[in-house]
Each structure stands twice: as C-alpha cells, then as structure tokens.
Amino acid sequence: MMNNDYVWPGLAAIALAMLTPVFWLYVALSDYTDGIGQGLVAADWVFLLMGFVTVYVYYALRRILHDHHNFRDLDIFLAMIIAVNVVFYLGGFALELFAPLFGDNLAARHESALGLNMLLTAGCTVAFGIIDILIAFVLMRNSAQLPYPVKVFAIVTLIQGIFELTILFSFFTAVIYPVALIVLAVYFLRKPETIEVI
C-alpha cells in the first residue's frame, strides 16, 4: 500500500530520476556549454528547477527519518548536502544571470563564466562525494533500525560518493543518482511499518 503522507516527495524523486540523465545527456550532446556566459536559456531554468526538487527530496528524507524512525543521526549531513546543492544549483544559475557583468566581449565573457562554472562544479562534486560517503556510513552503521530501502539507498549513495570523489569519473553519477532517487521514491511511497499494540 501507498504512504499518502509522502506522495509528493515520492513523485518528486521519480521526476528528478527521469529528468537528471536526460538533462546531463542534453548538456553533453548539445552546444549548451558553448553558450555559457551568453545569458539565460531554457536549460538554465530546468537546472534551477532540478536544484529546488533536489533540496525538497533531501528535506523530505530528513522528515521521514524523523517521523517514522525517530532517526536524527543524519541531520547534520543532510543539512550539509542541502547547503552544497544550493551552492551548486543556485551558483550555476547566478553565473548565467550575472554573466553580462563579466564584460561586453562575448568570447571573454564565455571564458570567464566557463572557468568559474568548472571551478564551482569541481568543488561541489568533491563536497558531494565526501558528504555522500558520510551519509552512507551513518546509514550502514545504523542499518539494524532502518528499513530495507534505506539500506539499499546507503549502498548506492556510497558508490555515488566514490565516483564523485574521483571527479574524472563523476559523470557516472548521472546514472547512479537516479537509481538512488528511485530507491528513495520506493521508501517515500511504501506503507510505513507499524507495530500492532494489543
């Protein structure tokens, strides 16, 4: 049966799982990066939307762990991952929004914005990797008191964190992250385990 309290987080996680690989595939195959520093385009708004949904899903994870398991050991790390996501998504969007401040020369503007974007991406990717590994460690350490989907999420998050730390192979997270989101969606939508009192 479905857990009606977390339908929206579950649907959000599914939507983000579908959108993430499509977006990054578009970035890889299109001329999107050639337009960095040239001003906002539709893809930038999609990027910002992904950021909002990501923060919402992580906040919902924190809430469901509190509500169903009284589990608060992950609070600090979820706050950290939310903060880094805000920096990553809002920062990337702001770079495009304020690109005209980099000068009137389009080529110079593109070079400056691209450099800052790469620096932001690399820094946030390493931060994501460290925090994901810490999240996985905390969940695995407390696996006895958590349901099966959370244990699977911990394993997938650990793999994701390792790839993120390499930076070079972090593009694999475009596939791994959606798997983690689908697992979270299952967790959000499933009927919570209850103890019958006689």
Accessible surface in RSA format (square Angstrom, percent):
REM  Atomic radii and reference values for relative SASA: ProtOr
REM  Chains: A
REM  Algorithm: Lee & Richards
REM  Probe-radius: 1.40
REM  Slices: 20
REM RES _ NUM      All-atoms   Total-Side   Main-Chain    Non-polar    All polar
REM                ABS   REL    ABS   REL    ABS   REL    ABS   REL    ABS   REL
RES MET A   1   186.77  96.7 123.42  81.7  63.35 150.8 111.49  94.8  75.29  99.7
RES MET A   2   108.45  56.2  88.91  58.8  19.54  46.5  77.26  65.7  31.19  41.3
RES ASN A   3     7.01   4.8   4.72   4.6   2.29   5.5   2.29   5.5   4.72   4.6
RES ASN A   4   121.31  83.7 100.80  97.4  20.51  49.4  29.98  72.2  91.33  88.3
RES ASP A   5   107.80  75.5  86.01  85.6  21.79  51.5  19.22  45.2  88.58  88.3
RES TYR A   6     2.35   1.1   2.35   1.3   0.00   0.0   2.35   1.8   0.00   0.0
RES VAL A   7    35.61  23.4  34.85  31.6   0.76   1.8  34.85  30.3   0.76   2.1
RES TRP A   8   184.17  73.9 182.62  88.4   1.54   3.6 153.97  82.1  30.20  49.0
RES PRO A   9     2.87   2.1   2.87   2.6   0.00   0.0   2.87   2.4   0.00   0.0
RES GLY A  10     0.00   0.0   0.00   N/A   0.00   0.0   0.00   0.0   0.00   0.0
RES LEU A  11    82.00  45.7  78.03  55.8   3.97  10.0  78.35  55.0   3.65   9.8
RES ALA A  12    17.32  15.9  10.36  16.0   6.96  15.8  16.66  23.5   0.66   1.8
RES ALA A  13     0.00   0.0   0.00   0.0   0.00   0.0   0.00   0.0   0.00   0.0
RES ILE A  14    55.25  31.4  55.25  41.2   0.00   0.0  55.25  39.8   0.00   0.0
RES ALA A  15    50.16  46.1  46.82  72.3   3.34   7.6  47.73  67.2   2.43   6.4
RES LEU A  16     2.46   1.4   1.05   0.7   1.41   3.6   2.32   1.6   0.14   0.4
RES ALA A  17     6.13   5.6   2.34   3.6   3.79   8.6   2.60   3.7   3.53   9.3
RES MET A  18   121.81  63.1 114.15  75.5   7.66  18.2  81.74  69.5  40.07  53.1
RES LEU A  19    56.45  31.4  53.25  38.1   3.21   8.1  56.36  39.6   0.09   0.2
RES THR A  20     4.67   3.3   4.67   4.7   0.00   0.0   4.53   6.1   0.14   0.2
RES PRO A  21    45.68  33.3  41.80  38.1   3.88  14.1  42.68  35.2   3.00  18.7
RES VAL A  22    96.22  63.3  93.33  84.5   2.89   7.0  94.50  82.1   1.73   4.7
RES PHE A  23     9.07   4.5   5.67   3.5   3.40   8.9   9.07   5.5   0.00   0.0
RES TRP A  24    82.86  33.3  78.28  37.9   4.58  10.8  68.40  36.5  14.46  23.5
RES LEU A  25   107.11  59.7 102.64  73.4   4.47  11.2 106.01  74.4   1.10   3.0
RES TYR A  26   103.76  48.4  96.64  55.0   7.12  18.5  71.97  54.1  31.78  39.2
RES VAL A  27    20.13  13.2  17.05  15.4   3.08   7.4  17.05  14.8   3.08   8.3
RES ALA A  28    79.02  72.7  41.03  63.3  37.99  86.4  51.29  72.2  27.73  73.5
RES LEU A  29   141.32  78.7 106.33  76.1  34.99  88.0 109.62  77.0  31.70  85.3
RES SER A  30    37.98  32.1  14.46  19.3  23.52  54.2  25.32  53.9  12.66  17.7
RES ASP A  31   103.45  72.5  93.01  92.6  10.44  24.7  27.81  65.4  75.65  75.4
RES TYR A  32    38.40  17.9  30.16  17.2   8.24  21.4  23.71  17.8  14.70  18.1
RES THR A  33    57.18  40.7  56.70  57.5   0.48   1.2  35.64  47.9  21.55  32.6
RES ASP A  34    99.07  69.4  85.55  85.1  13.52  32.0  26.19  61.6  72.88  72.7
RES GLY A  35    29.12  35.9   0.00   N/A  29.12  35.9  25.52  70.0   3.61   8.1
RES ILE A  36    11.26   6.4   9.87   7.4   1.39   3.3  11.25   8.1   0.01   0.0
RES GLY A  37     0.00   0.0   0.00   N/A   0.00   0.0   0.00   0.0   0.00   0.0
RES GLN A  38    70.73  39.6  43.70  31.9  27.03  64.4  32.72  69.7  38.01  28.8
RES GLY A  39    19.63  24.2   0.00   N/A  19.63  24.2  18.13  49.7   1.50   3.4
RES LEU A  40    58.26  32.4  27.12  19.4  31.15  78.3  27.21  19.1  31.05  83.6
RES VAL A  41    76.59  50.4  68.03  61.6   8.57  20.6  76.59  66.6   0.00   0.0
RES ALA A  42    79.85  73.4  66.52 102.7  13.33  30.3  71.72 101.0   8.13  21.5
RES ALA A  43    10.24   9.4   4.54   7.0   5.70  13.0   7.98  11.2   2.26   6.0
RES ASP A  44     5.02   3.5   4.89   4.9   0.13   0.3   0.32   0.8   4.70   4.7
RES TRP A  45   141.24  56.7 136.50  66.1   4.74  11.1 121.86  65.0  19.38  31.4
RES VAL A  46    51.29  33.7  49.99  45.3   1.30   3.1  51.18  44.5   0.11   0.3
RES PHE A  47    18.12   9.1  18.12  11.2   0.00   0.0  18.12  11.0   0.00   0.0
RES LEU A  48    23.47  13.1  23.37  16.7   0.10   0.3  23.37  16.4   0.10   0.3
RES LEU A  49    97.96  54.6  95.79  68.5   2.17   5.5  97.46  68.4   0.50   1.4
RES MET A  50     0.57   0.3   0.53   0.3   0.05   0.1   0.57   0.5   0.00   0.0
RES GLY A  51     3.98   4.9   0.00   N/A   3.98   4.9   3.98  10.9   0.00   0.0
RES PHE A  52   130.58  65.3 123.25  76.3   7.33  19.1 124.35  75.4   6.22  17.8
RES VAL A  53    33.44  22.0  31.89  28.9   1.56   3.8  33.44  29.1   0.00   0.0
RES THR A  54     2.30   1.6   2.27   2.3   0.03   0.1   2.26   3.0   0.03   0.1
RES VAL A  55    38.73  25.5  38.73  35.1   0.00   0.0  38.73  33.7   0.00   0.0
RES TYR A  56    86.14  40.2  81.88  46.6   4.26  11.1  73.57  55.3  12.57  15.5
RES VAL A  57     1.58   1.0   1.58   1.4   0.00   0.0   1.58   1.4   0.00   0.0
RES TYR A  58    14.76   6.9  14.76   8.4   0.00   0.0   5.24   3.9   9.51  11.7
RES TYR A  59   107.87  50.4 107.87  61.4   0.00   0.0  68.70  51.6  39.16  48.3
RES ALA A  60     0.74   0.7   0.63   1.0   0.11   0.2   0.74   1.0   0.00   0.0
RES LEU A  61     1.32   0.7   1.32   0.9   0.00   0.0   1.32   0.9   0.00   0.0
RES ARG A  62    78.48  32.9  78.10  39.8   0.38   0.9   8.85  12.1  69.62  42.2
RES ARG A  63    86.00  36.1  84.87  43.3   1.13   2.7  34.36  47.0  51.63  31.3
RES ILE A  64     0.39   0.2   0.39   0.3   0.00   0.0   0.39   0.3   0.00   0.0
RES LEU A  65     1.62   0.9   1.62   1.2   0.00   0.0   1.62   1.1   0.00   0.0
RES HIS A  66    26.47  14.5  18.34  12.7   8.13  20.8   7.56   7.8  18.91  22.0
RES ASP A  67    89.37  62.6  52.37  52.1  37.01  87.5  21.48  50.6  67.89  67.7
RES HIS A  68    58.02  31.7  25.69  17.9  32.33  82.7  21.42  22.1  36.60  42.6
RES HIS A  69    48.06  26.3  25.90  18.0  22.16  56.7  25.34  26.1  22.72  26.4
RES ASN A  70   113.38  78.2  96.19  93.0  17.19  41.4  27.65  66.6  85.72  82.9
RES PHE A  71     4.78   2.4   2.82   1.7   1.96   5.1   4.40   2.7   0.38   1.1
RES ARG A  72   131.99  55.4 120.18  61.3  11.81  28.1  51.32  70.1  80.67  48.9
RES ASP A  73    70.87  49.6  53.69  53.4  17.18  40.6  14.71  34.6  56.17  56.0
RES LEU A  74     0.63   0.4   0.63   0.5   0.00   0.0   0.63   0.4   0.00   0.0
RES ASP A  75    33.06  23.2  31.71  31.6   1.35   3.2  19.63  46.2  13.43  13.4
RES ILE A  76   106.56  60.6 101.87  75.9   4.69  11.3 105.48  76.0   1.08   2.9
RES PHE A  77    39.62  19.8  39.62  24.5   0.00   0.0  39.62  24.0   0.00   0.0
RES LEU A  78     0.10   0.1   0.10   0.1   0.00   0.0   0.10   0.1   0.00   0.0
RES ALA A  79    52.20  48.0  42.75  66.0   9.45  21.5  47.33  66.6   4.88  12.9
RES MET A  80    70.77  36.7  66.79  44.2   3.98   9.5  62.25  52.9   8.53  11.3
RES ILE A  81     0.62   0.4   0.62   0.5   0.00   0.0   0.62   0.4   0.00   0.0
RES ILE A  82    31.73  18.1  31.73  23.6   0.00   0.0  31.73  22.8   0.00   0.0
RES ALA A  83    53.18  48.9  46.68  72.0   6.50  14.8  52.46  73.9   0.72   1.9
RES VAL A  84    25.00  16.4  24.13  21.8   0.87   2.1  25.00  21.7   0.00   0.0
RES ASN A  85     7.40   5.1   7.03   6.8   0.37   0.9   0.00   0.0   7.40   7.2
RES VAL A  86    64.17  42.2  60.01  54.3   4.17  10.0  64.17  55.8   0.00   0.0
RES VAL A  87    81.64  53.7  76.09  68.9   5.55  13.4  81.64  70.9   0.00   0.0
RES PHE A  88    19.74   9.9  19.58  12.1   0.16   0.4  19.58  11.9   0.16   0.4
RES TYR A  89    17.46   8.1  17.46   9.9   0.00   0.0   4.20   3.2  13.26  16.3
RES LEU A  90    91.85  51.2  91.39  65.4   0.46   1.2  91.48  64.2   0.37   1.0
RES GLY A  91    22.49  27.7   0.00   N/A  22.49  27.7  20.44  56.1   2.05   4.6
RES GLY A  92     7.54   9.3   0.00   N/A   7.54   9.3   4.84  13.3   2.70   6.1
RES PHE A  93    16.80   8.4  15.56   9.6   1.24   3.2  16.80  10.2   0.00   0.0
RES ALA A  94    32.37  29.8  31.37  48.4   1.00   2.3  31.94  45.0   0.43   1.1
RES LEU A  95    26.54  14.8  24.61  17.6   1.93   4.9  26.38  18.5   0.16   0.4
RES GLU A  96     6.83   3.9   5.83   4.4   1.00   2.4   4.91   9.5   1.92   1.6
RES LEU A  97    85.30  47.5  70.14  50.2  15.16  38.1  70.82  49.7  14.48  39.0
RES PHE A  98   105.67  52.9 104.54  64.8   1.13   2.9 105.67  64.1   0.00   0.0
RES ALA A  99     0.00   0.0   0.00   0.0   0.00   0.0   0.00   0.0   0.00   0.0
RES PRO A 100    76.41  55.7  65.20  59.4  11.21  40.7  65.25  53.9  11.16  69.4
RES LEU A 101   143.16  79.7 110.85  79.3  32.31  81.2 114.79  80.6  28.37  76.4
RES PHE A 102    67.49  33.8  40.20  24.9  27.29  71.0  46.57  28.2  20.92  59.9
RES GLY A 103    31.16  38.4   0.00   N/A  31.16  38.4  31.14  85.4   0.02   0.0
RES ASP A 104   136.96  95.9 114.67 114.1  22.29  52.7  37.72  88.8  99.23  99.0
RES ASN A 105    92.35  63.7  81.35  78.6  11.00  26.5  28.40  68.3  63.95  61.8
RES LEU A 106   104.48  58.2  99.38  71.1   5.10  12.8  99.52  69.9   4.96  13.4
RES ALA A 107    75.69  69.6  61.30  94.6  14.38  32.7  69.91  98.4   5.78  15.3
RES ALA A 108    49.65  45.7  43.17  66.6   6.48  14.7  48.38  68.1   1.28   3.4
RES ARG A 109    28.64  12.0  28.63  14.6   0.01   0.0   0.00   0.0  28.64  17.4
RES HIS A 110    42.10  23.0  42.10  29.3   0.00   0.0  28.19  29.0  13.91  16.2
RES GLU A 111   129.46  74.3 123.34  93.3   6.12  14.6  42.16  81.5  87.30  71.3
RES SER A 112    51.68  43.7  40.14  53.6  11.54  26.6  22.00  46.9  29.67  41.6
RES ALA A 113     0.00   0.0   0.00   0.0   0.00   0.0   0.00   0.0   0.00   0.0
RES LEU A 114    53.87  30.0  53.87  38.5   0.00   0.0  53.87  37.8   0.00   0.0
RES GLY A 115    38.14  47.0   0.00   N/A  38.14  47.0  31.82  87.3   6.32  14.2
RES LEU A 116    79.72  44.4  75.91  54.3   3.81   9.6  76.17  53.5   3.55   9.6
RES ASN A 117    32.57  22.5  32.57  31.5   0.00   0.0   0.38   0.9  32.19  31.1
RES MET A 118   124.37  64.4 117.42  77.7   6.94  16.5 102.66  87.3  21.71  28.8
RES LEU A 119   130.33  72.6 123.30  88.2   7.03  17.7 127.13  89.3   3.20   8.6
RES LEU A 120    37.16  20.7  29.26  20.9   7.89  19.8  36.46  25.6   0.70   1.9
RES THR A 121    52.04  37.0  52.04  52.8   0.00   0.0  44.16  59.3   7.88  11.9
RES ALA A 122    35.86  33.0  33.04  51.0   2.82   6.4  35.70  50.3   0.16   0.4
RES GLY A 123    44.77  55.2   0.00   N/A  44.77  55.2  37.53 103.0   7.24  16.2
RES CYS A 124     9.10   6.9   6.97   7.8   2.13   5.0   1.46   3.7   7.64   8.2
RES THR A 125    16.98  12.1  16.95  17.2   0.02   0.1   4.67   6.3  12.31  18.6
RES VAL A 126    49.11  32.3  49.11  44.5   0.00   0.0  49.11  42.7   0.00   0.0
RES ALA A 127    28.63  26.3  24.49  37.8   4.14   9.4  28.36  39.9   0.27   0.7
RES PHE A 128    25.38  12.7  25.38  15.7   0.00   0.0  25.38  15.4   0.00   0.0
RES GLY A 129     0.00   0.0   0.00   N/A   0.00   0.0   0.00   0.0   0.00   0.0
RES ILE A 130    85.82  48.8  83.84  62.5   1.98   4.8  85.43  61.5   0.39   1.0
RES ILE A 131     6.56   3.7   6.56   4.9   0.00   0.0   6.56   4.7   0.00   0.0
RES ASP A 132     1.92   1.3   1.92   1.9   0.00   0.0   0.00   0.0   1.92   1.9
RES ILE A 133    46.34  26.4  46.34  34.5   0.00   0.0  46.34  33.4   0.00   0.0
RES LEU A 134    62.73  34.9  62.73  44.9   0.00   0.0  62.73  44.1   0.00   0.0
RES ILE A 135     1.00   0.6   1.00   0.7   0.00   0.0   1.00   0.7   0.00   0.0
RES ALA A 136     0.01   0.0   0.01   0.0   0.00   0.0   0.01   0.0   0.00   0.0
RES PHE A 137   117.31  58.7 114.47  70.9   2.84   7.4 117.10  71.0   0.21   0.6
RES VAL A 138     6.30   4.1   6.30   5.7   0.00   0.0   6.30   5.5   0.00   0.0
RES LEU A 139     2.22   1.2   1.17   0.8   1.05   2.7   1.17   0.8   1.05   2.8
RES MET A 140    73.66  38.1  60.11  39.8  13.55  32.3  37.83  32.2  35.83  47.5
RES ARG A 141   148.28  62.3 110.98  56.6  37.30  88.8  61.79  84.4  86.49  52.4
RES ASN A 142    20.46  14.1  15.82  15.3   4.64  11.2   4.64  11.2  15.82  15.3
RES SER A 143    37.27  31.5  37.13  49.5   0.14   0.3   9.36  19.9  27.91  39.1
RES ALA A 144   106.07  97.5  67.78 104.6  38.29  87.1  76.49 107.7  29.58  78.4
RES GLN A 145   101.23  56.6  77.38  56.6  23.85  56.8  39.46  84.0  61.76  46.8
RES LEU A 146     7.98   4.4   0.57   0.4   7.41  18.6   2.56   1.8   5.42  14.6
RES PRO A 147    10.33   7.5   2.51   2.3   7.83  28.5   9.69   8.0   0.64   4.0
RES TYR A 148   157.46  73.5 153.12  87.1   4.35  11.3 111.55  83.8  45.91  56.6
RES PRO A 149    11.52   8.4   8.77   8.0   2.76  10.0  11.31   9.3   0.22   1.3
RES VAL A 150     1.86   1.2   1.36   1.2   0.50   1.2   1.86   1.6   0.00   0.0
RES LYS A 151    76.63  37.4  72.84  44.7   3.79   9.0  29.73  26.8  46.90  50.0
RES VAL A 152    39.17  25.8  39.10  35.4   0.07   0.2  39.11  34.0   0.06   0.2
RES PHE A 153     6.59   3.3   6.59   4.1   0.00   0.0   6.59   4.0   0.00   0.0
RES ALA A 154     0.21   0.2   0.21   0.3   0.00   0.0   0.21   0.3   0.00   0.0
RES ILE A 155    93.02  52.9  93.02  69.3   0.00   0.0  93.02  67.0   0.00   0.0
RES VAL A 156    16.90  11.1  16.90  15.3   0.00   0.0  16.90  14.7   0.00   0.0
RES THR A 157     4.03   2.9   3.93   4.0   0.10   0.2   2.71   3.6   1.32   2.0
RES LEU A 158    53.77  29.9  53.77  38.5   0.00   0.0  53.77  37.8   0.00   0.0
RES ILE A 159    76.36  43.5  75.94  56.6   0.42   1.0  76.36  55.0   0.00   0.0
RES GLN A 160     8.69   4.9   8.69   6.4   0.00   0.0   0.00   0.0   8.69   6.6
RES GLY A 161     0.00   0.0   0.00   N/A   0.00   0.0   0.00   0.0   0.00   0.0
RES ILE A 162    92.28  52.5  91.22  68.0   1.06   2.6  91.80  66.1   0.49   1.3
RES PHE A 163    61.42  30.7  61.42  38.0   0.00   0.0  61.42  37.2   0.00   0.0
RES GLU A 164    12.73   7.3  12.73   9.6   0.00   0.0   2.15   4.2  10.59   8.6
RES LEU A 165    72.95  40.6  54.84  39.2  18.11  45.5  54.94  38.6  18.01  48.5
RES THR A 166    64.21  45.7  39.71  40.3  24.51  58.4  49.00  65.8  15.21  23.0
RES ILE A 167    78.89  44.9  72.06  53.7   6.83  16.5  72.06  51.9   6.83  18.5
RES LEU A 168   133.17  74.2 120.78  86.4  12.39  31.2 125.86  88.4   7.31  19.7
RES PHE A 169    94.07  47.1  94.07  58.3   0.00   0.0  94.07  57.0   0.00   0.0
RES SER A 170    23.07  19.5  21.03  28.1   2.05   4.7   3.40   7.2  19.67  27.6
RES PHE A 171   129.89  65.0 114.25  70.8  15.64  40.7 125.13  75.9   4.75  13.6
RES PHE A 172    84.15  42.1  83.05  51.4   1.10   2.9  84.03  50.9   0.12   0.4
RES THR A 173    24.25  17.2  23.34  23.7   0.91   2.2   3.32   4.5  20.94  31.6
RES ALA A 174    22.11  20.3  18.95  29.2   3.16   7.2  21.76  30.6   0.35   0.9
RES VAL A 175   101.54  66.8  98.38  89.1   3.16   7.6 100.29  87.1   1.25   3.4
RES ILE A 176    25.42  14.5  24.10  18.0   1.32   3.2  25.42  18.3   0.00   0.0
RES TYR A 177    29.41  13.7  29.41  16.7   0.00   0.0  28.61  21.5   0.81   1.0
RES PRO A 178    13.31   9.7  13.21  12.0   0.10   0.4  13.31  11.0   0.00   0.0
RES VAL A 179    72.89  48.0  70.54  63.9   2.35   5.7  72.77  63.2   0.12   0.3
RES ALA A 180     3.02   2.8   3.02   4.7   0.00   0.0   3.02   4.3   0.00   0.0
RES LEU A 181     2.40   1.3   2.40   1.7   0.00   0.0   2.40   1.7   0.00   0.0
RES ILE A 182    77.35  44.0  77.35  57.6   0.00   0.0  77.35  55.7   0.00   0.0
RES VAL A 183    20.34  13.4  18.93  17.1   1.41   3.4  20.34  17.7   0.00   0.0
RES LEU A 184     3.36   1.9   3.36   2.4   0.00   0.0   3.36   2.4   0.00   0.0
RES ALA A 185     2.65   2.4   2.62   4.0   0.03   0.1   2.65   3.7   0.00   0.0
RES VAL A 186    80.19  52.8  75.17  68.1   5.02  12.1  79.60  69.2   0.59   1.6
RES TYR A 187     6.09   2.8   4.44   2.5   1.65   4.3   4.44   3.3   1.65   2.0
RES PHE A 188     0.00   0.0   0.00   0.0   0.00   0.0   0.00   0.0   0.00   0.0
RES LEU A 189    29.90  16.6  28.22  20.2   1.68   4.2  28.29  19.9   1.61   4.3
RES ARG A 190    73.12  30.7  65.95  33.6   7.17  17.1  24.63  33.7  48.48  29.4
RES LYS A 191   107.18  52.3  96.45  59.2  10.73  25.5  53.09  47.8  54.09  57.6
RES PRO A 192    38.73  28.2  29.84  27.2   8.89  32.3  34.89  28.8   3.84  23.9
RES GLU A 193   128.54  73.8  94.52  71.5  34.02  81.0  47.90  92.6  80.65  65.8
RES THR A 194   111.86  79.6  79.01  80.1  32.84  78.3  54.80  73.6  57.06  86.3
RES ILE A 195   160.99  91.6 138.74 103.4  22.25  53.6 141.82 102.1  19.17  52.0
RES GLU A 196   149.24  85.7 119.84  90.7  29.40  70.0  49.46  95.7  99.78  81.5
RES VAL A 197   138.73  91.3 107.31  97.1  31.42  75.7 110.57  96.1  28.16  76.4
RES ILE A 198   198.33 112.9 131.70  98.1  66.63 160.6 159.02 114.5  39.31 106.7
END  Absolute sums over single chains surface
CHAIN  1 A    10634.1       9122.1       1512.0       7801.2       2832.9
END  Absolute sums over all chains
TOTAL         10634.1       9122.1       1512.0       7801.2       2832.9
